[in-house]
Amino acid sequence: MMQPTTAPTHPPKDDPISPEELAKHDGTDENVAVWVCIKGHVFDVSEKREMYAPGKGYSIFAGKDASRGLGMSSLKPEDAVSDYSTLDDKQMKVLDDWLAYYAKRYNQVGKLTSS
């Protein structure tokens, strides 16, 4: 994996974020931060908005917990879901690597709630 070109500017927050709130941060509104969730950790990826905006390479991850898709290295919308229980050991390692990468690169703005 590449070395991050950005870095967090504040310590990770664990403010509760609902799936509905997360969904509002999908890159469609340029005045709203873009968020991606991995294993329940919500990151502000707005600094790289050009990668997460609608129609861009990672847009399927914006505004949702995309853990399964990241673990599978899949860009299919149907794989961009929070349930990663079906991942094998190799895929779990990939997912954990992505989580570590995002944690080094982006501010964690909260934790996803289950409701």
N, CA, C and O atoms as CSV, one atom per row, in Angstrom:
chain,resi,resn,atom,element,x,y,z
A,1,MET,N,N,0.831,-1.185,0.000
A,1,MET,CA,C,0.000,0.000,0.000
A,1,MET,C,C,0.874,1.246,0.000
A,1,MET,O,O,1.971,1.250,0.558
A,2,MET,N,N,0.379,2.292,-0.627
A,2,MET,CA,C,1.124,3.541,-0.699
A,2,MET,C,C,1.180,4.205,0.675
A,2,MET,O,O,0.343,3.950,1.540
A,3,GLN,N,N,2.177,5.055,0.854
A,3,GLN,CA,C,2.261,5.841,2.081
A,3,GLN,C,C,1.244,6.974,1.990
A,3,GLN,O,O,1.054,7.559,0.924
A,4,PRO,N,N,0.594,7.281,3.108
A,4,PRO,CA,C,-0.393,8.363,3.108
A,4,PRO,C,C,0.233,9.699,2.727
A,4,PRO,O,O,1.374,9.988,3.088
A,5,THR,N,N,-0.526,10.508,1.995
A,5,THR,CA,C,-0.065,11.849,1.647
A,5,THR,C,C,-0.719,12.879,2.553
A,5,THR,O,O,-0.349,14.053,2.525
A,6,THR,N,N,-1.679,12.454,3.350
A,6,THR,CA,C,-2.322,13.321,4.328
A,6,THR,C,C,-2.199,12.622,5.675
A,6,THR,O,O,-1.859,11.441,5.742
A,7,ALA,N,N,-2.475,13.356,6.741
A,7,ALA,CA,C,-2.406,12.782,8.077
A,7,ALA,C,C,-3.504,13.393,8.940
A,7,ALA,O,O,-3.934,14.519,8.691
A,8,PRO,N,N,-3.960,12.658,9.952
A,8,PRO,CA,C,-4.994,13.217,10.834
A,8,PRO,C,C,-4.498,14.490,11.516
A,8,PRO,O,O,-3.312,14.630,11.817
A,9,THR,N,N,-5.423,15.410,11.751
A,9,THR,CA,C,-5.075,16.656,12.419
A,9,THR,C,C,-5.596,16.703,13.847
A,9,THR,O,O,-5.316,17.657,14.573
A,10,HIS,N,N,-6.346,15.693,14.260
A,10,HIS,CA,C,-6.812,15.622,15.641
A,10,HIS,C,C,-6.942,14.160,16.072
A,10,HIS,O,O,-7.045,13.268,15.230
A,11,PRO,N,N,-6.938,13.918,17.394
A,11,PRO,CA,C,-7.070,12.533,17.878
A,11,PRO,C,C,-8.401,11.923,17.428
A,11,PRO,O,O,-9.362,12.654,17.190
A,12,PRO,N,N,-8.468,10.592,17.309
A,12,PRO,CA,C,-9.720,9.940,16.912
A,12,PRO,C,C,-10.860,10.275,17.873
A,12,PRO,O,O,-10.678,10.288,19.090
A,13,LYS,N,N,-12.013,10.541,17.319
A,13,LYS,CA,C,-13.206,10.793,18.116
A,13,LYS,C,C,-14.057,9.533,18.113
A,13,LYS,O,O,-14.004,8.746,17.167
A,14,ASP,N,N,-14.841,9.341,19.167
A,14,ASP,CA,C,-15.752,8.199,19.171
A,14,ASP,C,C,-17.199,8.654,19.345
A,14,ASP,O,O,-18.023,7.953,19.932
A,15,ASP,N,N,-17.487,9.854,18.815
A,15,ASP,CA,C,-18.856,10.349,18.839
A,15,ASP,C,C,-19.764,9.362,18.110
A,15,ASP,O,O,-19.394,8.848,17.054
A,16,PRO,N,N,-20.949,9.090,18.660
A,16,PRO,CA,C,-21.861,8.163,17.982
A,16,PRO,C,C,-22.409,8.764,16.687
A,16,PRO,O,O,-22.861,9.909,16.663
A,17,ILE,N,N,-22.360,7.979,15.620
A,17,ILE,CA,C,-22.880,8.392,14.313
A,17,ILE,C,C,-23.837,7.310,13.832
A,17,ILE,O,O,-23.475,6.137,13.746
A,18,SER,N,N,-25.046,7.714,13.525
A,18,SER,CA,C,-26.050,6.753,13.059
A,18,SER,C,C,-25.841,6.445,11.580
A,18,SER,O,O,-25.240,7.242,10.858
A,19,PRO,N,N,-26.334,5.291,11.123
A,19,PRO,CA,C,-26.250,4.990,9.679
A,19,PRO,C,C,-26.920,6.079,8.831
A,19,PRO,O,O,-26.467,6.375,7.725
A,20,GLU,N,N,-27.999,6.670,9.354
A,20,GLU,CA,C,-28.699,7.727,8.616
A,20,GLU,C,C,-27.813,8.961,8.473
A,20,GLU,O,O,-27.772,9.582,7.411
A,21,GLU,N,N,-27.103,9.315,9.548
A,21,GLU,CA,C,-26.192,10.461,9.499
A,21,GLU,C,C,-25.032,10.169,8.550
A,21,GLU,O,O,-24.650,11.022,7.749
A,22,LEU,N,N,-24.474,8.967,8.643
A,22,LEU,CA,C,-23.380,8.561,7.762
A,22,LEU,C,C,-23.800,8.690,6.298
A,22,LEU,O,O,-23.029,9.176,5.470
A,23,ALA,N,N,-25.013,8.257,5.981
A,23,ALA,CA,C,-25.505,8.265,4.603
A,23,ALA,C,C,-25.568,9.673,4.003
A,23,ALA,O,O,-25.491,9.834,2.785
A,24,LYS,N,N,-25.707,10.686,4.857
A,24,LYS,CA,C,-25.764,12.079,4.377
A,24,LYS,C,C,-24.398,12.557,3.887
A,24,LYS,O,O,-24.305,13.586,3.219
A,25,HIS,N,N,-23.345,11.818,4.213
A,25,HIS,CA,C,-21.975,12.214,3.887
A,25,HIS,C,C,-21.429,11.382,2.727
A,25,HIS,O,O,-20.325,10.841,2.798
A,26,ASP,N,N,-22.230,11.292,1.652
A,26,ASP,CA,C,-21.896,10.415,0.527
A,26,ASP,C,C,-21.243,11.129,-0.650
A,26,ASP,O,O,-21.055,10.538,-1.713
A,27,GLY,N,N,-20.899,12.401,-0.459
A,27,GLY,CA,C,-20.212,13.139,-1.515
A,27,GLY,C,C,-21.110,13.856,-2.500
A,27,GLY,O,O,-20.616,14.547,-3.391
A,28,THR,N,N,-22.421,13.709,-2.362
A,28,THR,CA,C,-23.326,14.354,-3.316
A,28,THR,C,C,-23.486,15.851,-3.043
A,28,THR,O,O,-23.776,16.616,-3.963
A,29,ASP,N,N,-23.298,16.278,-1.786
A,29,ASP,CA,C,-23.402,17.690,-1.424
A,29,ASP,C,C,-21.999,18.217,-1.140
A,29,ASP,O,O,-21.347,17.786,-0.189
A,30,GLU,N,N,-21.540,19.151,-1.969
A,30,GLU,CA,C,-20.172,19.660,-1.826
A,30,GLU,C,C,-19.953,20.440,-0.542
A,30,GLU,O,O,-18.812,20.703,-0.165
A,31,ASN,N,N,-21.050,20.818,0.144
A,31,ASN,CA,C,-20.934,21.562,1.397
A,31,ASN,C,C,-20.916,20.649,2.616
A,31,ASN,O,O,-20.838,21.124,3.749
A,32,VAL,N,N,-20.987,19.350,2.390
A,32,VAL,CA,C,-21.011,18.368,3.482
A,32,VAL,C,C,-19.762,17.489,3.366
A,32,VAL,O,O,-19.392,17.058,2.274
A,33,ALA,N,N,-19.128,17.234,4.500
A,33,ALA,CA,C,-17.936,16.384,4.517
A,33,ALA,C,C,-18.259,14.991,3.959
A,33,ALA,O,O,-19.387,14.513,4.072
A,34,VAL,N,N,-17.254,14.354,3.358
A,34,VAL,CA,C,-17.410,12.993,2.839
A,34,VAL,C,C,-16.837,12.037,3.884
A,34,VAL,O,O,-15.701,12.192,4.331
A,35,TRP,N,N,-17.650,11.039,4.265
A,35,TRP,CA,C,-17.234,10.081,5.284
A,35,TRP,C,C,-17.220,8.670,4.716
A,35,TRP,O,O,-18.046,8.316,3.875
A,36,VAL,N,N,-16.276,7.875,5.186
A,36,VAL,CA,C,-16.211,6.447,4.886
A,36,VAL,C,C,-16.061,5.722,6.222
A,36,VAL,O,O,-15.301,6.150,7.091
A,37,CYS,N,N,-16.790,4.628,6.371
A,37,CYS,CA,C,-16.746,3.864,7.608
A,37,CYS,C,C,-16.094,2.504,7.355
A,37,CYS,O,O,-16.413,1.820,6.382
A,38,ILE,N,N,-15.171,2.124,8.251
A,38,ILE,CA,C,-14.505,0.825,8.175
A,38,ILE,C,C,-14.567,0.182,9.554
A,38,ILE,O,O,-14.052,0.731,10.528
A,39,LYS,N,N,-15.197,-0.979,9.628
A,39,LYS,CA,C,-15.327,-1.706,10.893
A,39,LYS,C,C,-15.870,-0.803,12.000
A,39,LYS,O,O,-15.433,-0.884,13.148
A,40,GLY,N,N,-16.821,0.054,11.646
A,40,GLY,CA,C,-17.461,0.921,12.624
A,40,GLY,C,C,-16.752,2.233,12.899
A,40,GLY,O,O,-17.287,3.080,13.615
A,41,HIS,N,N,-15.556,2.422,12.345
A,41,HIS,CA,C,-14.802,3.667,12.520
A,41,HIS,C,C,-15.136,4.591,11.351
A,41,HIS,O,O,-14.970,4.210,10.193
A,42,VAL,N,N,-15.603,5.799,11.647
A,42,VAL,CA,C,-16.004,6.741,10.603
A,42,VAL,C,C,-14.890,7.767,10.380
A,42,VAL,O,O,-14.466,8.462,11.303
A,43,PHE,N,N,-14.431,7.840,9.132
A,43,PHE,CA,C,-13.335,8.735,8.760
A,43,PHE,C,C,-13.830,9.832,7.821
A,43,PHE,O,O,-14.668,9.593,6.951
A,44,ASP,N,N,-13.298,11.036,8.013
A,44,ASP,CA,C,-13.587,12.160,7.122
A,44,ASP,C,C,-12.557,12.130,5.992
A,44,ASP,O,O,-11.381,12.427,6.205
A,45,VAL,N,N,-13.006,11.771,4.795
A,45,VAL,CA,C,-12.110,11.653,3.640
A,45,VAL,C,C,-12.252,12.848,2.688
A,45,VAL,O,O,-11.877,12.766,1.518
A,46,SER,N,N,-12.790,13.944,3.198
A,46,SER,CA,C,-13.053,15.122,2.366
A,46,SER,C,C,-11.806,15.649,1.660
A,46,SER,O,O,-11.907,16.204,0.566
A,47,GLU,N,N,-10.626,15.483,2.273
A,47,GLU,CA,C,-9.387,15.960,1.640
A,47,GLU,C,C,-9.152,15.280,0.295
A,47,GLU,O,O,-8.451,15.817,-0.563
A,48,LYS,N,N,-9.730,14.114,0.115
A,48,LYS,CA,C,-9.605,13.374,-1.143
A,48,LYS,C,C,-10.974,13.231,-1.814
A,48,LYS,O,O,-11.273,12.216,-2.443
A,49,ARG,N,N,-11.787,14.266,-1.664
A,49,ARG,CA,C,-13.160,14.248,-2.201
A,49,ARG,C,C,-13.198,13.799,-3.665
A,49,ARG,O,O,-14.137,13.129,-4.097
A,50,GLU,N,N,-12.154,14.184,-4.426
A,50,GLU,CA,C,-12.147,13.850,-5.854
A,50,GLU,C,C,-12.153,12.335,-6.083
A,50,GLU,O,O,-12.492,11.886,-7.179
A,51,MET,N,N,-11.790,11.550,-5.088
A,51,MET,CA,C,-11.782,10.090,-5.227
A,51,MET,C,C,-13.106,9.464,-4.787
A,51,MET,O,O,-13.408,8.328,-5.150
A,52,TYR,N,N,-13.901,10.213,-3.997
A,52,TYR,CA,C,-15.121,9.667,-3.404
A,52,TYR,C,C,-16.399,10.304,-3.938
A,52,TYR,O,O,-17.498,9.867,-3.598
A,53,ALA,N,N,-16.262,11.334,-4.774
A,53,ALA,CA,C,-17.434,12.012,-5.323
A,53,ALA,C,C,-18.223,11.057,-6.220
A,53,ALA,O,O,-17.669,10.083,-6.729
A,54,PRO,N,N,-19.522,11.339,-6.416
A,54,PRO,CA,C,-20.330,10.482,-7.285
A,54,PRO,C,C,-19.669,10.263,-8.639
A,54,PRO,O,O,-19.222,11.214,-9.279
A,55,GLY,N,N,-19.609,9.018,-9.068
A,55,GLY,CA,C,-19.022,8.668,-10.345
A,55,GLY,C,C,-17.527,8.414,-10.291
A,55,GLY,O,O,-16.943,7.977,-11.282
A,56,LYS,N,N,-16.896,8.678,-9.160
A,56,LYS,CA,C,-15.450,8.477,-9.028
A,56,LYS,C,C,-15.154,7.075,-8.506
A,56,LYS,O,O,-16.062,6.356,-8.087
A,57,GLY,N,N,-13.882,6.692,-8.532
A,57,GLY,CA,C,-13.470,5.330,-8.226
A,57,GLY,C,C,-13.945,4.756,-6.908
A,57,GLY,O,O,-14.314,3.584,-6.842
A,58,TYR,N,N,-13.942,5.566,-5.853
A,58,TYR,CA,C,-14.304,5.053,-4.535
A,58,TYR,C,C,-15.661,5.566,-4.057
A,58,TYR,O,O,-15.969,5.484,-2.868
A,59,SER,N,N,-16.467,6.091,-4.969
A,59,SER,CA,C,-17.753,6.672,-4.564
A,59,SER,C,C,-18.665,5.661,-3.881
A,59,SER,O,O,-19.503,6.042,-3.063
A,60,ILE,N,N,-18.515,4.373,-4.204
A,60,ILE,CA,C,-19.399,3.378,-3.584
A,60,ILE,C,C,-19.149,3.235,-2.088
A,60,ILE,O,O,-20.005,2.716,-1.372
A,61,PHE,N,N,-17.991,3.683,-1.599
A,61,PHE,CA,C,-17.684,3.592,-0.172
A,61,PHE,C,C,-18.165,4.814,0.608
A,61,PHE,O,O,-18.306,4.750,1.830
A,62,ALA,N,N,-18.416,5.924,-0.085
A,62,ALA,CA,C,-18.779,7.181,0.574
A,62,ALA,C,C,-20.162,7.079,1.218
A,62,ALA,O,O,-21.126,6.624,0.602
A,63,GLY,N,N,-20.227,7.513,2.464
A,63,GLY,CA,C,-21.508,7.542,3.166
A,63,GLY,C,C,-21.971,6.203,3.688
A,63,GLY,O,O,-23.142,6.047,4.034
A,64,LYS,N,N,-21.069,5.223,3.754
A,64,LYS,CA,C,-21.483,3.919,4.275
A,64,LYS,C,C,-20.321,3.180,4.902
A,64,LYS,O,O,-19.157,3.539,4.722
A,65,ASP,N,N,-20.665,2.133,5.648
A,65,ASP,CA,C,-19.646,1.226,6.165
A,65,ASP,C,C,-19.407,0.211,5.067
A,65,ASP,O,O,-20.249,-0.647,4.803
A,66,ALA,N,N,-18.258,0.315,4.432
A,66,ALA,CA,C,-17.943,-0.501,3.258
A,66,ALA,C,C,-16.961,-1.609,3.594
A,66,ALA,O,O,-16.210,-2.050,2.724
A,67,SER,N,N,-16.951,-2.064,4.830
A,67,SER,CA,C,-15.938,-3.013,5.306
A,67,SER,C,C,-15.797,-4.247,4.426
A,67,SER,O,O,-14.681,-4.627,4.071
A,68,ARG,N,N,-16.907,-4.872,4.072
A,68,ARG,CA,C,-16.831,-6.105,3.290
A,68,ARG,C,C,-16.159,-5.860,1.936
A,68,ARG,O,O,-15.280,-6.619,1.530
A,69,GLY,N,N,-16.579,-4.794,1.239
A,69,GLY,CA,C,-15.997,-4.479,-0.066
A,69,GLY,C,C,-14.508,-4.195,0.011
A,69,GLY,O,O,-13.742,-4.623,-0.852
A,70,LEU,N,N,-14.099,-3.470,1.048
A,70,LEU,CA,C,-12.675,-3.180,1.206
A,70,LEU,C,C,-11.893,-4.461,1.463
A,70,LEU,O,O,-10.824,-4.660,0.885
A,71,GLY,N,N,-12.407,-5.321,2.316
A,71,GLY,CA,C,-11.737,-6.587,2.606
A,71,GLY,C,C,-11.621,-7.483,1.383
A,71,GLY,O,O,-10.641,-8.209,1.218
A,72,MET,N,N,-12.639,-7.420,0.526
A,72,MET,CA,C,-12.666,-8.231,-0.691
A,72,MET,C,C,-11.935,-7.550,-1.845
A,72,MET,O,O,-11.797,-8.134,-2.919
A,73,SER,N,N,-11.466,-6.320,-1.632
A,73,SER,CA,C,-10.878,-5.510,-2.712
A,73,SER,C,C,-11.861,-5.404,-3.876
A,73,SER,O,O,-11.487,-5.503,-5.044
A,74,SER,N,N,-13.133,-5.198,-3.518
A,74,SER,CA,C,-14.205,-5.128,-4.515
A,74,SER,C,C,-14.771,-3.714,-4.596
A,74,SER,O,O,-14.979,-3.052,-3.579
A,75,LEU,N,N,-15.016,-3.264,-5.827
A,75,LEU,CA,C,-15.665,-1.976,-6.041
A,75,LEU,C,C,-17.114,-2.155,-6.487
A,75,LEU,O,O,-17.721,-1.236,-7.037
A,76,LYS,N,N,-17.663,-3.353,-6.241
A,76,LYS,CA,C,-19.063,-3.604,-6.583
A,76,LYS,C,C,-19.954,-3.036,-5.483
A,76,LYS,O,O,-19.724,-3.304,-4.304
A,77,PRO,N,N,-20.970,-2.252,-5.854
A,77,PRO,CA,C,-21.849,-1.659,-4.842
A,77,PRO,C,C,-22.446,-2.691,-3.891
A,77,PRO,O,O,-22.608,-2.408,-2.703
A,78,GLU,N,N,-22.774,-3.871,-4.385
A,78,GLU,CA,C,-23.397,-4.889,-3.519
A,78,GLU,C,C,-22.441,-5.422,-2.454
A,78,GLU,O,O,-22.877,-6.021,-1.471
A,79,ASP,N,N,-21.137,-5.204,-2.646
A,79,ASP,CA,C,-20.156,-5.651,-1.654
A,79,ASP,C,C,-19.838,-4.562,-0.628
A,79,ASP,O,O,-19.215,-4.846,0.395
A,80,ALA,N,N,-20.255,-3.327,-0.886
A,80,ALA,CA,C,-19.947,-2.210,0.012
A,80,ALA,C,C,-20.945,-2.188,1.164
A,80,ALA,O,O,-21.794,-1.302,1.258
A,81,VAL,N,N,-20.820,-3.191,2.040
A,81,VAL,CA,C,-21.708,-3.332,3.190
A,81,VAL,C,C,-20.875,-3.541,4.450
A,81,VAL,O,O,-19.687,-3.861,4.389
A,82,SER,N,N,-21.532,-3.351,5.596
A,82,SER,CA,C,-20.817,-3.412,6.872
A,82,SER,C,C,-20.549,-4.834,7.349
A,82,SER,O,O,-19.630,-5.048,8.140
A,83,ASP,N,N,-21.328,-5.812,6.887
A,83,ASP,CA,C,-21.173,-7.189,7.361
A,83,ASP,C,C,-19.948,-7.837,6.726
A,83,ASP,O,O,-19.958,-8.200,5.550
A,84,TYR,N,N,-18.902,-7.975,7.521
A,84,TYR,CA,C,-17.681,-8.594,7.002
A,84,TYR,C,C,-17.458,-9.979,7.595
A,84,TYR,O,O,-16.339,-10.491,7.578
A,85,SER,N,N,-18.519,-10.585,8.118
A,85,SER,CA,C,-18.415,-11.903,8.768
A,85,SER,C,C,-18.070,-13.020,7.790
A,85,SER,O,O,-17.627,-14.091,8.205
A,86,THR,N,N,-18.270,-12.778,6.494
A,86,THR,CA,C,-17.992,-13.816,5.497
A,86,THR,C,C,-16.558,-13.770,4.977
A,86,THR,O,O,-16.164,-14.619,4.177
A,87,LEU,N,N,-15.779,-12.795,5.420
A,87,LEU,CA,C,-14.406,-12.672,4.920
A,87,LEU,C,C,-13.523,-13.790,5.476
A,87,LEU,O,O,-13.667,-14.199,6.628
A,88,ASP,N,N,-12.606,-14.275,4.637
A,88,ASP,CA,C,-11.649,-15.272,5.110
A,88,ASP,C,C,-10.467,-14.558,5.773
A,88,ASP,O,O,-10.442,-13.329,5.829
A,89,ASP,N,N,-9.497,-15.312,6.272
A,89,ASP,CA,C,-8.377,-14.726,7.009
A,89,ASP,C,C,-7.589,-13.729,6.173
A,89,ASP,O,O,-7.196,-12.668,6.659
A,90,LYS,N,N,-7.361,-14.077,4.911
A,90,LYS,CA,C,-6.609,-13.184,4.020
A,90,LYS,C,C,-7.370,-11.874,3.810
A,90,LYS,O,O,-6.779,-10.795,3.839
A,91,GLN,N,N,-8.677,-11.976,3.600
A,91,GLN,CA,C,-9.500,-10.785,3.385
A,91,GLN,C,C,-9.585,-9.942,4.663
A,91,GLN,O,O,-9.620,-8.713,4.597
A,92,MET,N,N,-9.619,-10.604,5.825
A,92,MET,CA,C,-9.638,-9.864,7.091
A,92,MET,C,C,-8.347,-9.068,7.259
A,92,MET,O,O,-8.367,-7.948,7.769
A,93,LYS,N,N,-7.230,-9.644,6.832
A,93,LYS,CA,C,-5.942,-8.943,6.902
A,93,LYS,C,C,-5.991,-7.712,5.995
A,93,LYS,O,O,-5.530,-6.638,6.381
A,94,VAL,N,N,-6.544,-7.863,4.802
A,94,VAL,CA,C,-6.690,-6.729,3.873
A,94,VAL,C,C,-7.556,-5.643,4.525
A,94,VAL,O,O,-7.220,-4.460,4.480
A,95,LEU,N,N,-8.669,-6.060,5.128
A,95,LEU,CA,C,-9.569,-5.102,5.783
A,95,LEU,C,C,-8.854,-4.387,6.931
A,95,LEU,O,O,-8.962,-3.168,7.065
A,96,ASP,N,N,-8.130,-5.136,7.752
A,96,ASP,CA,C,-7.399,-4.526,8.872
A,96,ASP,C,C,-6.311,-3.575,8.372
A,96,ASP,O,O,-6.046,-2.545,8.992
A,97,ASP,N,N,-5.680,-3.927,7.243
A,97,ASP,CA,C,-4.677,-3.043,6.646
A,97,ASP,C,C,-5.326,-1.730,6.181
A,97,ASP,O,O,-4.751,-0.656,6.357
A,98,TRP,N,N,-6.519,-1.822,5.591
A,98,TRP,CA,C,-7.231,-0.611,5.159
A,98,TRP,C,C,-7.581,0.246,6.367
A,98,TRP,O,O,-7.431,1.468,6.327
A,99,LEU,N,N,-8.045,-0.384,7.439
A,99,LEU,CA,C,-8.391,0.373,8.648
A,99,LEU,C,C,-7.166,1.119,9.172
A,99,LEU,O,O,-7.258,2.299,9.513
A,100,ALA,N,N,-6.022,0.441,9.239
A,100,ALA,CA,C,-4.787,1.075,9.706
A,100,ALA,C,C,-4.379,2.220,8.775
A,100,ALA,O,O,-3.937,3.271,9.240
A,101,TYR,N,N,-4.528,2.019,7.458
A,101,TYR,CA,C,-4.185,3.030,6.469
A,101,TYR,C,C,-5.046,4.284,6.658
A,101,TYR,O,O,-4.533,5.403,6.697
A,102,TYR,N,N,-6.360,4.078,6.774
A,102,TYR,CA,C,-7.269,5.213,6.958
A,102,TYR,C,C,-6.974,5.928,8.267
A,102,TYR,O,O,-7.026,7.157,8.327
A,103,ALA,N,N,-6.664,5.168,9.322
A,103,ALA,CA,C,-6.385,5.767,10.635
A,103,ALA,C,C,-5.141,6.657,10.580
A,103,ALA,O,O,-5.054,7.648,11.305
A,104,LYS,N,N,-4.184,6.307,9.724
A,104,LYS,CA,C,-2.965,7.115,9.576
A,104,LYS,C,C,-3.186,8.322,8.680
A,104,LYS,O,O,-2.449,9.305,8.761
A,105,ARG,N,N,-4.187,8.250,7.838
A,105,ARG,CA,C,-4.361,9.261,6.803
A,105,ARG,C,C,-5.467,10.281,7.096
A,105,ARG,O,O,-5.332,11.456,6.756
A,106,TYR,N,N,-6.556,9.836,7.725
A,106,TYR,CA,C,-7.744,10.679,7.878
A,106,TYR,C,C,-8.162,10.835,9.341
A,106,TYR,O,O,-7.851,9.997,10.187
A,107,ASN,N,N,-8.876,11.930,9.616
A,107,ASN,CA,C,-9.445,12.131,10.941
A,107,ASN,C,C,-10.616,11.173,11.158
A,107,ASN,O,O,-11.508,11.057,10.318
A,108,GLN,N,N,-10.591,10.492,12.299
A,108,GLN,CA,C,-11.747,9.670,12.685
A,108,GLN,C,C,-12.727,10.597,13.392
A,108,GLN,O,O,-12.409,11.186,14.425
A,109,VAL,N,N,-13.931,10.719,12.816
A,109,VAL,CA,C,-14.920,11.661,13.349
A,109,VAL,C,C,-15.922,10.993,14.279
A,109,VAL,O,O,-16.692,11.687,14.943
A,110,GLY,N,N,-15.933,9.675,14.344
A,110,GLY,CA,C,-16.864,8.995,15.235
A,110,GLY,C,C,-16.913,7.503,15.017
A,110,GLY,O,O,-16.131,6.921,14.265
A,111,LYS,N,N,-17.877,6.905,15.715
A,111,LYS,CA,C,-18.101,5.454,15.615
A,111,LYS,C,C,-19.550,5.232,15.194
A,111,LYS,O,O,-20.463,5.903,15.675
A,112,LEU,N,N,-19.737,4.295,14.305
A,112,LEU,CA,C,-21.073,3.993,13.801
A,112,LEU,C,C,-21.899,3.287,14.875
A,112,LEU,O,O,-21.439,2.342,15.515
A,113,THR,N,N,-23.128,3.769,15.055
A,113,THR,CA,C,-24.046,3.105,15.972
A,113,THR,C,C,-24.825,2.043,15.215
A,113,THR,O,O,-24.909,2.091,13.988
A,114,SER,N,N,-25.386,1.098,15.928
A,114,SER,CA,C,-26.081,0.000,15.246
A,114,SER,C,C,-27.512,0.338,14.890
A,114,SER,O,O,-28.160,-0.427,14.175
A,115,SER,N,N,-28.026,1.464,15.368
A,115,SER,CA,C,-29.427,1.791,15.072
A,115,SER,C,C,-29.562,2.649,13.844
A,115,SER,O,O,-30.676,3.010,13.463
